[in-house]
Amino acid sequence: MRIMLAPMEGVVEHHVRDILTRIGGLDGCVTEFIRVTDQKLPYRVFYKYAQELEHDSKTPNGTPVKVQLLGSKPEPMAINALELVQYGAKSIDLNFGCPAKTVNSHEGGACLLRTPDRVYSIIKAVRDAVPKEIPVSAKIRLGFEDRSTYMENASAVESAGANELTVHARSKADGYKPPAYWHYIADIKAKLKIPVIANGEIWTIDDYIKCREQSQCDDVMLGRGLLSCPDLARQIKAHLNNEAYEPLTWAEICQMLFDYYKKTTPLYDGRNCGNRVKQWLMYLSRQYPQAQLFFDDVKRKSLPYDIEECFLTALSGCKI
Ligand SMILES: Cc1cc2nc3c(=O)[nH]c(=O)nc-3n(C[C@H](O)[C@H](O)[C@H](O)COP(=O)(O)O)c2cc1C
């Protein structure tokens, strides 16, 4: 009954993985995708996306991190996957779900789901290139234009030798619009022998229970739900174990966000320094009404001094 943290490009970088895994309940993470074209990528690119490479491919609290590659050509994918392993990656994940136009126009991500044989070739090349003890996994959607190719793609993943499959229960055309079609995953689970992880639209403990019932999967992956409720995995585990658990308060979340802001500000140039925090606040506002108020206050602020003032106001509001 594993709970994994979803890869989220532009959002879930190593600081966020550290924060969320420290809160607890998570059994594994995946990096944002690293785009592979024709070249062998230099270490600095791998390190940018997977700083955990320097720490046995684990977050500071010891949670394993898979490194995700996205690309459409088997050979460069295989070369870069092997390179990653030589740099210390312990597990490789391959992205077949990204809906972005820039990625799809280069024949990467979800558009590969139109051609299951290409999904097969990429996974097979990577599987053949990296040592046997290194797991290779894939993350797919249910299809591209529609959901009709879900089983062909899932079977291609398994027959190419992947060790695990995560399924985001929507097609590319479905975008991120609810619902997620978890029952399709149950068909895949029934047919495949490798572990299948269900993903999509889990925001609450109740969603988790429904997803497990409908997908027939023991393992799930949480994305936006964890950003809106950072201790969702912890809440779920407490629920499963019949343990008492007090969900995080807004004051605790706000302090956590402030610490994240202080740690990451030096990494962004002046006017962009608050962007990541604003983005996270948008997700948090689904769960915490105070996050919306904070967002309204901070959204037009771009100077570090002003943003810090907003934090201090929000934090002092928590004490009233
Ligand atoms: C902003 C954003 C970035 C994402 N980036 C990636 C990515 O780099 N690799 C990937 O496989 N999926 C990516 N996804 C998809 C998520 O991993 C996940 O499959 C999707 O959000 C559905 O799960 P959720 O409803 O729990 O959020 C991204 C999703 C979002 C919203």
The ligand as an SDF file (V2000), in Angstrom:
LIG
                    3D

 31 33  0  0  0  0  0  0  0  0999 V2000
    2.2230   21.3340  -13.0340 C   0  0  0  0  0  0  0  0  0  0  0  0
    2.3050   19.8650  -13.3710 C   0  0  0  0  0  0  0  0  0  0  0  0
    3.4980   19.3400  -13.8180 C   0  0  0  0  0  0  0  0  0  0  0  0
    3.5930   17.9650  -14.1280 C   0  0  0  0  0  0  0  0  0  0  0  0
    4.7950   17.4610  -14.5220 N   0  0  0  0  0  0  0  0  0  0  0  0
    4.9240   16.1200  -14.7630 C   0  0  0  0  0  0  0  0  0  0  0  0
    6.1900   15.5370  -15.0740 C   0  0  0  0  0  0  0  0  0  0  0  0
    7.2380   16.2030  -15.1080 O   0  0  0  0  0  0  0  0  0  0  0  0
    6.2220   14.2050  -15.3270 N   0  0  0  0  0  0  0  0  0  0  0  0
    5.0880   13.4190  -15.2830 C   0  0  0  0  0  0  0  0  0  0  0  0
    5.1760   12.2100  -15.5280 O   0  0  0  0  0  0  0  0  0  0  0  0
    3.8950   13.9390  -14.9640 N   0  0  0  0  0  0  0  0  0  0  0  0
    3.7890   15.2610  -14.6900 C   0  0  0  0  0  0  0  0  0  0  0  0
    2.5790   15.7820  -14.3150 N   0  0  0  0  0  0  0  0  0  0  0  0
    1.4190   14.8730  -14.1120 C   0  0  0  0  0  0  0  0  0  0  0  0
    1.3350   14.4350  -12.6480 C   0  0  0  0  0  0  0  0  0  0  0  0
    2.4540   13.6490  -12.2940 O   0  0  0  0  0  0  0  0  0  0  0  0
    0.0500   13.6310  -12.3790 C   0  0  0  0  0  0  0  0  0  0  0  0
    0.0510   12.5170  -13.2290 O   0  0  0  0  0  0  0  0  0  0  0  0
   -1.2080   14.4520  -12.6220 C   0  0  0  0  0  0  0  0  0  0  0  0
   -1.1090   15.7230  -12.0050 O   0  0  0  0  0  0  0  0  0  0  0  0
   -2.4520   13.7260  -12.0750 C   0  0  0  0  0  0  0  0  0  0  0  0
   -2.3210   13.4620  -10.7000 O   0  0  0  0  0  0  0  0  0  0  0  0
   -3.0210   14.3900   -9.5880 P   0  0  0  0  0  0  0  0  0  0  0  0
   -4.4740   14.4980   -9.9540 O   0  0  0  0  0  0  0  0  0  0  0  0
   -2.7840   13.6450   -8.2820 O   0  0  0  0  0  0  0  0  0  0  0  0
   -2.3640   15.7360   -9.6320 O   0  0  0  0  0  0  0  0  0  0  0  0
    2.4540   17.1290  -14.0030 C   0  0  0  0  0  0  0  0  0  0  0  0
    1.2410   17.6830  -13.5660 C   0  0  0  0  0  0  0  0  0  0  0  0
    1.1510   19.0180  -13.2370 C   0  0  0  0  0  0  0  0  0  0  0  0
   -0.1640   19.5910  -12.7540 C   0  0  0  0  0  0  0  0  0  0  0  0
  1  2  1  0
  2  3  1  0
  2 30  2  0
  3  4  2  0
  4  5  1  0
  4 28  1  0
  5  6  2  0
  6  7  1  0
  6 13  1  0
  7  8  2  0
  7  9  1  0
  9 10  1  0
 10 11  2  0
 10 12  1  0
 12 13  2  0
 13 14  1  0
 14 15  1  0
 14 28  1  0
 15 16  1  0
 16 17  1  0
 16 18  1  0
 18 19  1  0
 18 20  1  0
 20 21  1  0
 20 22  1  0
 22 23  1  0
 23 24  1  0
 24 25  2  0
 24 26  1  0
 24 27  1  0
 28 29  2  0
 29 30  1  0
 30 31  1  0
M  END
$$$$
